[in-house]
């Protein structure tokens, strides 16, 4: 295997300038979820340049194809997400976003260019593995219901059916040159909670003539905190947070309604259902008891993400062989959500993190911020390691 590792690392170095250019091109031309038409066309054009022509579309802006090795064997899927976020970029770099108000602030430009790099590397190493690699360039990770759920419904996990699926995501908390893994449950489910508290508005000096939705909303928010602090099993991580409350325009006029937006996240599907029902019950009962009402809308989001224990351990061992023990770190539970989770409830999966941080270069901003960027040397690690993990699984 050491000869294969050296060959892959050499190909990563050889292809680095091209993949770097691809990353910058994608970064400069970001597109929002379900709108990635130019991005998909660009991916197809690059694959054609690599000599890969058996490419098909799925869910309009998704791109997929299979690469076969020297003989029959199992199938592994590799996934990258391709959409961007509605954020205005603040970085002053030559490849700054040209689409005002849209930015690759979560590293999907990195994921896409890395997977193109993997495709190029593996296309030159087909005599080194048996079986099939299914490539998935997935749209709309950032927007519910999530591109993964749509692709699954449209048959991405069929014809052929992968026995394993692998995903890679940037991590600005980890230095460039390192990667992170976690076995078992890793990322939380995420549901959106929308409450509309209705009362009867009036003059603030005449409380006997109105039903105050602001006071009702306040009690609802405080009471809902009991769901996590007193109703949840403390062994199940849970978060219920409200990030937006809107109602009224001036200090002495009580409005007719107040809107509250929040999110619920956890790691257990049964508790998830129970907790969301409690949100409905508590909100409506408090509002009713105080003379008002509350409309509850819950937008079901992504399930929790679970990394298959055996498959992830195999990838940890392979990553250590490829990068060295000191460059593979263990990840903590992460309360953020990711639609790769849908795949992990269908196929044994592994979702790992690619280090992109470089404090000397002042590349430290988190994802979903206007100043997010990466140490681009991470592209070498990203494409090389994923190519090696794919071959390692197919040949094991």
C-alpha positions as CSV (number, residue, x, y, z in Angstrom):
1,X,0.0,0.0,0.0
2,X,2.9,2.4,0.5
3,X,3.6,2.5,-3.2
4,X,-0.1,3.3,-3.8
5,X,0.0,6.1,-1.2
6,X,3.1,7.6,-2.8
7,X,1.4,7.4,-6.3
8,X,-1.7,9.2,-5.0
9,X,0.2,11.9,-3.2
10,X,2.2,12.4,-6.4
11,X,-0.9,12.8,-8.5
12,X,-2.3,15.2,-5.9
13,X,0.7,17.4,-6.3
14,X,0.6,17.1,-10.0
15,X,-3.1,18.1,-10.2
16,X,-3.0,20.7,-7.5
17,X,-2.7,23.8,-9.7
18,X,-5.6,22.7,-11.8
19,X,-7.9,21.8,-8.8
20,X,-6.9,25.1,-7.2
21,X,-8.0,27.0,-10.3
22,X,-11.2,25.0,-10.3
23,X,-11.8,25.9,-6.7
24,X,-11.3,29.6,-7.3
25,X,-13.6,29.5,-10.4
26,X,-16.4,27.9,-8.4
27,X,-15.8,30.3,-5.4
28,X,-16.1,33.3,-7.7
29,X,-19.4,32.2,-9.2
30,X,-21.5,30.8,-6.3
31,X,-25.1,29.8,-6.8
32,X,-27.8,29.3,-4.2
33,X,-29.6,26.0,-3.4
34,X,-31.6,24.5,-6.3
35,X,-30.1,27.2,-8.6
36,X,-26.7,25.7,-9.3
37,X,-27.2,25.5,-13.1
38,X,-23.9,27.1,-14.1
39,X,-22.0,25.1,-11.4
40,X,-23.4,21.8,-12.7
41,X,-22.5,22.7,-16.3
42,X,-19.0,23.7,-15.1
43,X,-18.6,20.3,-13.4
44,X,-19.7,18.5,-16.5
45,X,-17.2,20.5,-18.6
46,X,-14.3,19.6,-16.4
47,X,-15.3,15.9,-16.3
48,X,-15.3,15.9,-20.1
49,X,-11.8,17.4,-20.1
50,X,-10.8,14.5,-17.8
51,X,-12.1,12.1,-20.4
52,X,-15.2,11.2,-18.3
53,X,-18.3,11.2,-20.5
54,X,-20.8,8.9,-18.9
55,X,-22.2,11.8,-16.8
56,X,-25.9,12.3,-16.1
57,X,-28.0,14.9,-14.3
58,X,-30.3,14.2,-11.4
59,X,-32.7,16.6,-9.7
60,X,-31.9,19.1,-12.4
61,X,-28.7,20.4,-11.0
62,X,-27.2,17.3,-9.5
63,X,-24.3,15.6,-11.4
64,X,-23.5,11.9,-11.1
65,X,-21.4,9.2,-12.9
66,X,-19.7,5.9,-12.2
67,X,-16.0,5.0,-12.6
68,X,-15.2,1.3,-12.9
69,X,-12.0,-0.4,-11.9
70,X,-10.2,-3.3,-13.4
71,X,-12.8,-5.9,-12.5
72,X,-16.1,-6.6,-10.8
73,X,-16.5,-5.7,-7.1
74,X,-18.5,-3.6,-4.7
75,X,-19.6,-0.1,-5.1
76,X,-18.7,2.9,-3.0
77,X,-20.3,6.4,-3.3
78,X,-18.4,9.7,-2.9
79,X,-20.4,12.8,-2.3
80,X,-19.8,16.6,-2.6
81,X,-22.3,19.4,-2.1
82,X,-22.2,22.3,-4.6
83,X,-24.5,25.1,-3.4
84,X,-23.6,28.4,-1.7
85,X,-25.2,30.7,0.9
86,X,-27.0,34.0,0.8
87,X,-24.0,35.9,2.4
88,X,-22.1,38.9,1.0
89,X,-18.4,38.1,0.9
90,X,-16.0,40.4,2.8
91,X,-12.8,38.7,1.7
92,X,-10.6,40.9,-0.6
93,X,-9.1,38.1,-2.7
94,X,-8.8,37.8,-6.5
95,X,-11.4,35.0,-6.6
96,X,-14.0,37.0,-4.4
97,X,-17.6,36.2,-5.2
98,X,-18.9,38.0,-8.3
99,X,-22.5,37.2,-7.4
100,X,-23.6,40.0,-5.0
101,X,-25.1,38.6,-1.8
102,X,-24.1,35.0,-2.6
103,X,-20.9,33.3,-1.2
104,X,-19.3,29.9,-0.8
105,X,-19.1,30.4,3.0
106,X,-19.4,26.8,3.9
107,X,-16.7,25.3,1.7
108,X,-18.8,23.6,-0.9
109,X,-16.5,25.0,-3.5
110,X,-13.7,23.1,-1.8
111,X,-15.8,19.9,-1.6
112,X,-16.7,20.1,-5.3
113,X,-13.2,20.8,-6.5
114,X,-11.8,18.1,-4.3
115,X,-14.2,15.6,-5.7
116,X,-13.2,16.6,-9.2
117,X,-9.6,16.0,-8.1
118,X,-10.6,12.6,-6.8
119,X,-12.3,11.8,-10.1
120,X,-9.1,12.7,-12.0
121,X,-6.9,10.8,-9.7
122,X,-9.0,7.6,-9.8
123,X,-9.5,7.8,-13.5
124,X,-5.7,7.4,-13.8
125,X,-5.6,4.5,-11.3
126,X,-8.4,2.2,-12.5
127,X,-5.9,-0.7,-12.7
128,X,-5.4,-0.3,-8.9
129,X,-8.9,-1.2,-7.8
130,X,-11.9,-3.4,-8.5
131,X,-15.5,-2.4,-8.4
132,X,-17.2,0.9,-8.9
133,X,-17.0,4.4,-7.6
134,X,-20.2,6.4,-7.8
135,X,-19.6,10.2,-7.8
136,X,-22.4,12.4,-6.5
137,X,-22.2,16.2,-6.9
138,X,-25.3,17.1,-4.9
139,X,-27.3,20.3,-5.0
140,X,-29.0,22.2,-2.1
141,X,-27.4,21.0,1.1
142,X,-28.1,24.3,2.6
143,X,-31.8,24.5,2.1
144,X,-34.6,22.2,3.5
145,X,-35.7,19.6,2.6
146,X,-32.1,19.1,1.5
147,X,-30.8,17.9,-1.8
148,X,-29.8,14.5,-0.3
149,X,-33.4,13.6,0.4
150,X,-34.4,14.6,-3.1
151,X,-31.6,12.6,-4.7
152,X,-32.5,9.5,-2.6
153,X,-36.1,9.7,-3.8
154,X,-34.9,10.0,-7.4
155,X,-32.8,6.9,-7.1
156,X,-29.2,8.0,-6.4
157,X,-28.6,5.0,-4.2
158,X,-29.8,2.6,-6.9
159,X,-28.3,1.2,-10.1
160,X,-25.8,0.5,-8.7
161,X,-26.5,0.5,-5.0
162,X,-23.4,1.6,-3.0
163,X,-22.4,-0.5,-0.1
164,X,-20.7,2.5,1.6
165,X,-20.9,6.2,1.2
166,X,-18.1,8.8,2.0
167,X,-18.4,12.5,2.6
168,X,-15.8,15.2,3.4
169,X,-16.4,18.7,4.8
170,X,-14.1,21.6,5.6
171,X,-13.4,22.3,9.3
172,X,-11.8,25.7,10.1
173,X,-11.2,24.6,13.7
174,X,-8.7,22.0,12.5
175,X,-5.3,23.0,11.1
176,X,-4.6,22.4,7.4
177,X,-2.8,19.1,7.0
178,X,-5.0,17.3,9.6
179,X,-8.4,15.5,9.3
180,X,-11.0,14.6,11.9
181,X,-13.3,11.6,12.4
182,X,-15.9,10.5,14.8
183,X,-17.5,7.0,15.1
184,X,-21.2,6.7,15.7
185,X,-23.6,9.7,16.1
186,X,-21.8,12.8,15.0
187,X,-24.2,15.6,13.9
188,X,-27.6,16.6,15.2
189,X,-31.0,16.5,13.5
190,X,-32.4,20.0,12.8
191,X,-36.0,21.2,12.6
192,X,-37.3,24.7,12.1
193,X,-39.9,26.0,14.6
194,X,-42.3,28.8,13.6
195,X,-44.8,30.2,16.2
196,X,-47.4,32.9,15.5
197,X,-48.8,34.1,18.8
198,X,-52.2,35.9,18.3
199,X,-53.9,38.3,20.7
200,X,-55.8,41.5,20.4
201,X,-53.9,44.7,20.1
202,X,-54.6,48.1,21.7
203,X,-53.2,51.1,23.6
204,X,-50.5,50.1,26.0
205,X,-52.1,52.2,28.8
206,X,-55.3,50.2,28.7
207,X,-54.4,46.5,29.4
208,X,-57.9,45.6,30.2
209,X,-59.0,46.1,26.6
210,X,-56.4,43.9,24.8
211,X,-54.8,40.4,24.9
212,X,-51.1,41.0,24.9
213,X,-49.3,38.6,22.4
214,X,-45.9,40.0,23.5
215,X,-46.5,38.9,27.1
216,X,-47.8,35.5,25.9
217,X,-44.9,35.0,23.6
218,X,-42.5,35.8,26.5
219,X,-44.1,33.1,28.7
220,X,-44.1,30.6,25.8
221,X,-40.3,31.1,25.2
222,X,-39.5,30.7,28.9
223,X,-41.7,27.7,29.3
224,X,-40.4,25.9,26.2
225,X,-36.9,25.9,27.8
226,X,-38.3,23.3,30.2
227,X,-38.4,20.8,27.3
228,X,-34.6,20.5,27.3
229,X,-33.9,21.3,30.9
230,X,-36.5,19.1,32.6
231,X,-38.2,16.8,30.0
232,X,-35.3,15.5,28.0
233,X,-33.1,12.5,29.0
234,X,-29.9,14.3,30.0
235,X,-28.0,11.5,28.1
236,X,-29.5,12.8,24.8
237,X,-27.9,16.1,23.7
238,X,-30.7,18.5,22.8
239,X,-30.9,22.2,21.9
240,X,-34.0,24.4,21.5
241,X,-33.1,27.9,20.5
242,X,-35.1,30.9,19.3
243,X,-33.2,33.3,17.0
244,X,-35.9,35.6,16.0
245,X,-38.9,37.4,17.6
246,X,-40.9,40.1,15.9
247,X,-44.0,42.0,16.9
248,X,-45.0,45.6,17.2
249,X,-43.7,48.9,16.0
250,X,-43.8,51.4,18.8
251,X,-43.5,51.4,22.6
252,X,-47.1,52.2,23.5
253,X,-49.1,50.1,21.0
254,X,-49.7,46.4,21.6
255,X,-49.7,44.5,18.4
256,X,-52.2,41.8,17.3
257,X,-49.5,39.1,16.9
258,X,-45.9,38.1,17.5
259,X,-43.8,35.8,15.4
260,X,-41.1,33.6,16.9
261,X,-38.6,31.5,14.9
262,X,-36.4,28.9,16.3
263,X,-34.6,25.5,15.9
264,X,-34.7,22.2,17.6
265,X,-31.7,19.8,17.4
266,X,-31.1,16.4,19.0
267,X,-29.6,12.9,18.4
268,X,-32.6,10.6,18.9
269,X,-35.4,10.2,16.4
270,X,-38.1,9.1,19.0
271,X,-37.2,12.0,21.4
272,X,-37.2,14.3,18.4
273,X,-40.9,13.5,17.7
274,X,-41.9,13.7,21.4
275,X,-40.1,17.1,21.9
276,X,-41.6,18.7,18.8
277,X,-45.1,17.6,20.0
278,X,-44.3,19.2,23.3
279,X,-43.5,22.4,21.5
280,X,-46.9,22.3,19.9
281,X,-48.8,21.5,23.1
282,X,-47.0,23.9,25.4
283,X,-47.2,26.8,23.0
284,X,-50.9,26.4,22.2
285,X,-52.0,25.7,25.8
286,X,-50.2,28.8,27.3
287,X,-51.6,31.0,24.6
288,X,-55.1,29.7,25.1
289,X,-54.9,30.0,28.9
290,X,-54.0,33.7,28.5
291,X,-56.8,34.5,26.1
292,X,-54.9,34.2,22.9
293,X,-53.9,31.5,20.4
294,X,-50.8,30.2,18.8
295,X,-50.3,28.7,15.4
296,X,-47.4,26.3,15.3
297,X,-45.6,25.3,12.2
298,X,-42.6,22.9,12.3
299,X,-40.6,22.4,9.1
300,X,-39.1,19.0,9.4
301,X,-35.4,19.1,8.6
302,X,-32.4,16.7,8.5
303,X,-32.1,13.6,10.7
304,X,-29.1,13.1,12.9
305,X,-25.9,12.0,11.2
306,X,-24.5,8.6,12.2
307,X,-21.1,7.3,11.1
308,X,-21.0,3.6,10.8
309,X,-18.6,2.3,13.5
310,X,-16.7,-0.3,11.6
311,X,-16.5,1.7,8.3
312,X,-15.3,4.8,10.1
313,X,-12.7,2.9,12.1
314,X,-11.4,1.4,8.8
315,X,-11.2,5.0,7.4
316,X,-9.4,6.2,10.5
317,X,-6.8,3.5,10.2
318,X,-6.4,4.2,6.4
319,X,-6.1,8.0,7.1
320,X,-3.4,7.3,9.6
321,X,-1.5,5.2,7.1
322,X,-1.9,8.0,4.5
323,X,-1.2,11.0,6.7
324,X,0.4,9.8,9.9
325,X,-1.1,9.2,13.3
326,X,-0.6,12.7,14.6
327,X,-2.6,14.2,11.7
328,X,-5.8,12.3,12.4
329,X,-7.9,13.7,15.3
330,X,-11.0,12.6,17.1
331,X,-14.1,14.9,16.7
332,X,-16.6,15.9,19.4
333,X,-20.4,15.7,18.9
334,X,-21.5,18.6,16.7
335,X,-24.9,20.2,17.2
336,X,-24.9,21.6,13.6
337,X,-26.8,19.7,11.0
338,X,-25.9,18.3,7.5
339,X,-28.1,16.6,5.0
340,X,-25.5,13.9,4.4
341,X,-27.3,12.4,7.4
342,X,-30.1,11.2,5.0
343,X,-27.5,8.9,3.3
344,X,-26.3,7.5,6.6
345,X,-29.8,6.3,7.4
346,X,-29.8,4.4,4.1
347,X,-26.2,3.2,3.6
348,X,-23.3,2.7,6.0
349,X,-21.5,6.0,5.8
350,X,-18.6,8.0,7.0
351,X,-18.6,11.8,7.1
352,X,-15.2,13.3,8.1
353,X,-13.6,16.7,8.4
354,X,-10.8,18.3,6.4
355,X,-8.7,20.8,8.3
356,X,-8.4,24.2,6.6
357,X,-7.1,26.5,9.3
358,X,-3.9,28.5,9.2
359,X,-3.3,31.0,12.0
360,X,-0.1,32.3,10.4
361,X,-2.0,33.3,7.3
362,X,-4.9,34.5,9.5
363,X,-7.3,32.0,8.0
364,X,-9.4,31.3,11.0
365,X,-13.0,32.4,10.3
366,X,-15.8,30.0,10.8
367,X,-18.1,28.6,8.2
368,X,-21.2,30.7,7.4
369,X,-19.3,34.0,8.0
370,X,-18.5,36.7,5.4
371,X,-14.7,36.1,5.9
372,X,-14.6,32.4,5.7
373,X,-11.7,31.1,3.6
374,X,-9.3,28.2,3.6
375,X,-5.6,27.4,3.4
376,X,-5.7,26.1,-0.2
377,X,-3.0,23.5,0.5
378,X,-5.9,21.6,2.1
379,X,-6.9,20.7,-1.5
380,X,-3.9,18.4,-1.8
381,X,-5.0,16.5,1.4
382,X,-8.6,16.6,0.4
383,X,-8.4,15.0,-3.0
384,X,-5.6,12.6,-2.1
385,X,-7.1,11.2,1.1
386,X,-10.5,10.7,-0.4
387,X,-9.1,8.9,-3.4
388,X,-7.0,6.6,-1.1
389,X,-10.0,5.9,1.2
390,X,-12.1,4.9,-1.8
391,X,-9.5,2.5,-3.1
392,X,-8.8,1.1,0.3
393,X,-12.5,0.3,0.8
394,X,-12.9,-1.2,-2.7
395,X,-9.8,-3.5,-2.2
396,X,-10.6,-4.6,1.3
